[in-house]
Amino acid sequence: MASPLFSTNRRAVLRSVGIAPALLLFGRSLAASDPFSLGVASGDPAADGFVIWTRVAPDPLAQDGLGGAIDGLPVRWEVAADADFRTIVRSGETQTRIERGGAIHVEVDGLRPDRPYWYRFITQGVNSSVGRAWTAPIADARPQSVRFTAASCSHWEYGYFAAYRHMAAEEDSRFTLFLGDYIYENAGRMPGDRPGIIRSYGLPEADTLANYRTRYALHHSDPDLQALHAAAPAIAIWDDHELQNDYSGIWSQDPELTPARFAARRRAAYRAFCENMPMRLSRVLRGDGYRIYRRMRWGDLAQFDMLDGRQFRSPPACIEGQDNYHGHMAPIDCADLTDPSRTFLGFTQERWLYDGWANSRAQWNLLVQNLLVAPMLFDTPAGRVIWTDSWNGFGAARQRMIDAMVETGISNPVTLAGDYHSFWTNNLYRDFNRTDHPPVAAEFVVSSITSSGPPQQFYEAAMPDNPQIRFFDSRERGYMRFDLNRERLAVDCMKISDRADRNAALSILHSATVENGRPGLA
């Protein structure tokens, strides 16, 4: 049951976003010269604080990607214990920096654990909309429950963000997990996509810093996304479309684009992501590089390990004879699939993850990452095949990870993923040839906010050969809602009625449960 304080003030936050001057007109036009036209956000909650974000962009879709930002513009920030800002508990002043496109990141500390706070920004006499964030419990606290939501794959052109509006209205949701493909770098209808374009990007393909920044500005102009960011902290990782479809590590999907030439585009994409998400830049920025894998503890109830499943990967699997490096169907006897020298996370990140598991004292351990872990096999006239742009293409690395789940003895492991534009609930096994044995973990894959799903009938036909897949649906768009407590993890697949409808209705498509002390789906 939602607490009265939380429910009332969540509605107040949504109302403040609803009347903000950053509202869209016919899906594209923005109010002129509003410095806070892209809204506010918070993220990466800790027991003593969180990050608050905005971007001072009076001309957010400017072609130079700077959003009309002015260098050195003073911006005041305030954090209050109440939605009316009668009790301001933290405040300060920062300045816009032109080299960050006007983005503001403030790492707020000195707050009390496990309670709501409200925040806003002020510049040139203009107040931003009000956001609400929530601090995490202290490490040795014993919270009884937590609710959160997860989203993935929001292609602007294929629908409206009604799912975000419903996520913003979720009572008692403490934070939102963004599992990748927050933007899309490409534009135009892709093969097999249904329906056609609903609202056009109207922008060139993102391949430079200016173009990536403008993509984020357009997404942040959406009132439903603004409402979600204002209602709950965000914890975000990237997948491929924040840079380029199906890239792997330093390797582009285009084999003619050498790693050296691809490096500049990769740096621009990573920079734009970190500028435009509420992340702790003091931890993310590492010299000329970016480290987004990190860990959050929710008291002793849960540990969340957020992974980077793109930056440190080995080359794409089974690319011999391919004229591009897209993900593709490959025979299961391809040597890459069992090569122990290949890595999905990079060996440094692997060690960080396994050490974190070895030291975890949490009752639940959730792996927050981008791609399907469970294998999915398909029988074709040419033989049995797998899709390479997932953990399938890194079979030895997947086995190391599942072995580590067992050998470290972590309690109640659960993996989360996005990318596939479909809902999945799966069991993970140490030996996927022995699915009659008890599973090691459960896996939940969230559908897309708008992007088109893979063919339902093709996957349904393969299900008899894939007993680890317990539920699959690629026809519906939406998000996942998680209710975690001492006894169980309850998961709802939340579907919207129509991605082409700004006012789409919400309903539950499917529900699943994991019981404490019993790995896998109940």
N, C-alpha and C positions, 0 to 999 in steps of 0.2 A: 504494500500500500504506500502511495506517495505521501511524504510528509506535507502538511499544509504550507509550511514556509517554502519548500521547494516548488510545489505545484503553482502557488500563486505567483511567485517571482519568475518562474519559467514562462508563464503566460505574459508577464510584464516585459520580459526580454523579447519575446516574439512580437509583442505589440510595438516595442521600440524599433525593432528592425522593420516591421511592416510600414512604419511611417517615415523611415529614413529617406532622404532625398536621393539615395542611390538606386531607387527602383527603376526597373527597365520600362521602356516605352516601346511596345511592339517588339520586344525581345532584344533590341540592340541599343537604342539611344539611351545615353546616360545624362543625368542632370549636369549642366555645364558648371565648371569651376568648383564643384563640391570637393574639398580636399580629402574627404573620407568616403568617396563614392564606392569603394571596394569593400566597405564594411570592416569588421574587426574579427579577431579570432584569438583563442588561447590554445595552449598545447603542452604536451610533455609534463603532466602534473607530477609533483613530488610532495613529500609530507610538509614541506615548508614553503611551497610556492608553485609557480608555473611560468610559462612564457606567455606574454601578451603581444599581439601583432596587429599592425595595420599597414597600409601603404598610402602615403600621401600622394595622390595621383589625380589632380584636377582635370587632366585630359588623359584618361586611362588607356585609350586605344590609339594614342599617338604612335606613328609608324616607327619612331626611333626607339620605342620600348621604354622610354623614361617616364611616360605618363604625365608629362608636364611638371615633373618634380623640380623643386628649387633646392639647391645645395645649401645646407646650414640653416634651414627653417626650424625655429624652436617649436617643439611639440611637448606639451605637458601630458603626463599620464597619471591616472588616479585609480586606486584599488580601494573598494569600500566593503564594509561588512553588511551593507544593506543596499537594496536596489535603488533607493532614493538618494544615496550618497550623503546621508546625514553623519555617518561615521566613517571617515576616510582613514584607512589604516596604513597605507603606503602611497607615496606619490613622488614624483620627480620630473625632471625635464631632460629630454634628449634632443637630437637634431637629425633632420633628414640628411642623407648622404646620396649624392647623385650617382656614385658608383654602385649603389645598391638599388637604384631605380626608385628611391623614395620609400623603400620598405623600412619599417621600424620593428625591431625585436627588443623587448624588455624582459629580462630574466628576473622575475619578482621573487624575493625570498622574505624570510622573517614572518611568515603567516602561520596560523594554527592549522594542525592537520585535520583532514577529513571533515571539511565544511565548505559551504559555498561562499564565493566572493563575487563582487561585481566590479567591472572595470570600464574605463572610457579614456579617450584621447581628446585633447583640445589644442587647436592651433588657429591663429588669426581670428580669435573670437568665435570659432565654430566648434561645437561639440560633436564627437562621433556618436554613432549609436552605442548602446550599452551592451556589453557582453557579460556572460556569467561563466565562471570557471569553478572547479572543485579541487581542493587539495587531496592528496592521497593520505591514507592512514600511515602512522609511523610503522617502522619495520616490525616491532614486536607487538603491535596491536592485533586484536582478534576480531576483525569485522566479520559479521555473520553472512553478509551477502553483498553483491555488487551487480548492477545491470549496466550493460553497454551495448553498442550497436557496431556493425561493420558494413562497409560499402566498398565498391570497386567499379571501375570501368564506366566512366561517365562521358560518353562521346556527345559533345554539344549538338551535333547535327542530327542525331538519331532520335531525339526526343527532349522533353522538358524534364526538369529536375524535381518532379512531384515527390519522388521517393525521399529526397532530402527534406522536403517540407514535413513529411510524416516522421522522419527520424528526429527532426527538431522538436516535435510534439511528444516524443516518448517520455512519459513521466519517469523520473528518477534515474534516467540514463546518465551515468557519471562521465562517460567519454565516448568518443567515436574513433574506431579504427578505420583508417583509409588504407586499403590493401594494394593500391597501385592503379595505374592508368587514371589518375585524377584529371589529367587532360589527355588529348590526343594530338599528336604532332601532324597527322595527315588530315586531308580534307577530301570531300567528295565520296560518292557511293563506292563501296568496296564490293568485289564479287560475292554474290550470295547474300548480301545484306537486304533485309526486309524490315520496314518499307524503305522508300527512298528518303531523301533528305527532308527533314521537318523544319529545321532552321539552319541556315548556312553559317559556317564560320566567317565567310567573307574575308579571309586572311590567307596569305601565302603559307605554304607548308613551313612548319617551324624547323629551322635548321641553324639559326643564329640566336644570339642572346636576345636581341630586340624582338625577334619573332616568338621565342618562347615566352618572354615576359608578357607580350600582348595576348598570347593564348591564356595565360593565367588571369590577366586582367579581365578578359571576357568572361571566363568562368566565375570569377569573384563578383562580377556585376550581377549575377543571377540572384534574385531575392530569396529563393528557396535555399540555395547554398549559403547565402549570408545568414539566414535564420538558423541553420544548423550550426555554423561556426559560432554564432553568438550564444547559442543555447548550451553548448557542451565543449570541453576541450577536445582537440584533435591529436591523434597519434598517427603519424603518416609514414609510410614507406613508399618506395617507387617500384614500378615494374618496367615494362619496355616503352610504352607510348609516351612517357615523360621525356623520352629521348628519340627512339626509333623502334619500329616494330621488329620484334624477334632478334634484337642485337644480343650479343653474348660477350661480356667482358669488354675487351678492346676491339672486338671484331664486329664490323657492320654487317647488316644483312646483304649489302652490296659488296661482292668480292673485289670489285674494282676500286673500292674505297679502302685504301690501306689503313692499318691501325694508326699510323702517324697522321694521316689526313683526317681520320675519324676522331682523333683526340680532341681537336678544337671544338667540334660539335658536341662531344660528350661533356667537356668542361662547361660549355655554355648551358646545356640542359640541366646539369647538376646544380649549377649556380642559380639558375632561375627557380628550380624547385625549392632550394633552401631559402632563397629570398622570399618566396611567396607562401611558405608554410610556417606555422608557429613552432619552430624548432629552436633548441638551445644551441645557438651558433658557437658559443664558447666550447662546446663539445664536438660539434659537427665539423667545423672548419679545422683542417689539419694541413697547414702549409698551403700547398696548391691543390690539396685533395679534399675529399668529403667522406666522412664516416657517419653513416646514418644508422648502423646497427647499434642497439642500445637496449637497456633493460629497465622495466618498471615493476616495483613490488607493491601490491595492495595488501599491506599488513602481512600476516602469515597465511592469508587466504589464497593468494594467487601471485605467481610470478609470470610476467609477460616478457618474452624475448622477441624483440622486433629485429628482423633480419634484412640484409641487403642481398637479394637473390639475382642481381644482374652484374654489378660492377666487377666482381672478382672471379667470374666464371671462366672455365676453360672454353676453348673454341666450340662452336656448334657441333653437335654430334652427327656423324655419318654423312659428311658433306661431300665425300668423294663422288665425282660425277655430277654434282649439282651445279646449276648455273646461277644459283643465288643461295644465300645462307638463311633463308626462311626456315621456320619450323616445318617439318614434313614427316610423312610416314616412312619409317625405315624398318628393315627386317630385324627381327629380334636377335639374330646372330651377328649383327654389326659389332665389331670388336670394341668400339668406343663405349658401348653400354656397360661393359664390365671392366673397363680400364681403371685400376685404382689410382693412377696418376691424375685422373680428371677430377675436378672439383666444381661443385655448384656454388659454394659460399666463399671459396678461397680458404687455404689451410689456416691462416691466422684467425679468420672469423669462426671456422669450425672449432678451433681450440678454445676460443672465447666462449662459444656456446656450450661445449661439453664441460668446461670448467664451471660455468654458471650452473649447469645442471648438477654437477657433483656437489656444489655448495648450497643448493637450494634446500630450504626448509619449508617451502610453501606447500599447502595442501593440494593446490592445483598448479600445473605448469603448462602455460599456453604459448605455443610457437606461432608468432604473428609474421607471416611471410606471403610471398606473392603467387606461387604456383602449386598446382596439384601434386601431392606427394604420392598418393596411391597409384600403382601401375594400372594402365588401361590397355588391354590387348584387343586387337581387331583381326579377325580372320578374313583374308581376301583371296582371290584366285591366285595371287602370286605368293601366298603364304601368310604367316602371322606377322603383324607389324605393330609398331607403337609410334606415338607422336613424339617428336624429339624435343620440342621446346617446352619441356616441363622436367620434373625430376626423373621422368622416364629416360631422358637423354643422358642422365648422370647416375646410372644404376649403382655403381660402386660407392659413390658419395652418399646416395640414399641409404644404402645398407650400413655404411659407417654411422649415419645419424640414428637409424633405428636401433642398431646395436648399442649406441651410446645411451639411448633412452632406457634400455634394459640394464646395462652394466652400471650406470650411475644410480640406479634405483629411484629415479624421480617419481614423485607421487602424481598420479592422475594426469599423464601427458595428453595434450590435445593440440592438434595443428589446425590452423586457419589459413585459407588461401582465397584468392580472387581469380582474375584473368580469364576464366573459361566462359563467362557470360551465361552461367547456368548454376542451378542449385545442386549440391551434392552432399550426401552424408555417407561417410566411408569408415571402414575399419582398416587399421594398419597392422600388418603382421610382420614378425621377424623373418619368416619364410613364407612368401606369398604363394608358394606351391602347397602350403599346408594350412589352408584357411579353415580346416577343422580344428586347429589349435586355438587357444584363447588369443585374442588380439592384444597388441602392445599399446595401442592408442586409438582414439577416434579422430576423424578429420571432418571439418566442415568447410565447404567451398561456397562462397556467396555469389549470387548472380550479379548481373550488371545493373547499374542505374538506368542506362539507356541502350547500351550496345547490343547488337543482334547476337543471338545464341547459335551454337552449332546445330546441325540437323537432329531433331529429336529421334526420329525413327532409326537413323543410322546407329545412334548410341544404344537405343533400346534393343536393337537386334544383337548387340554385342554383350548385353548384360548377363546372359547365361554363362558366358565364359569368364565373367569378372565378378565372382561372389563377394569380393571385398567392397563393391559398390552397393550400398543399401538403398539409396534413393538418388534419382537423377531427374532433373527437369530443366530443359533449355528454352522453354516457351515463354517463361515469365520473367519480368524485370522486377527488381526490388532490392531488398537488403536483408540482413540477418539481425535478430535481436537475441541477446544472451542474458539469461538470469542464472547467476552462479551463487551457490550457497554451500554450506558445510556438507549437505547431503547429496547434491546433484548439480549438474549443469544442464539447464533446459534451454533449448535452442528453437527459435521459430523462424521459418523462412517466410518473410513478409513480402507479398506481391502487390504491385499496383495494377489497377484495372487497365490502363492504357498509357503507354509512354508518350503518345502524341497528344495527351490531354493534360493541360496545366493543372486541372483540378481532379486528377485521377484519384479514385477511391483506393482504400487499403484493406487487405484481408490476409489471413494466414493460409499459406499454401500447404505447409507441412511442418510438423514438430518432431523433435528428437530429443533424447535424454542420454546423459552419461551419469552413471551412479558412482558415488565416491567409493574408491577401493576396488572398482571393477572396470579395468581399462576397456575401451571400446564402447560401442553403442549398446544401450540397454535393449 
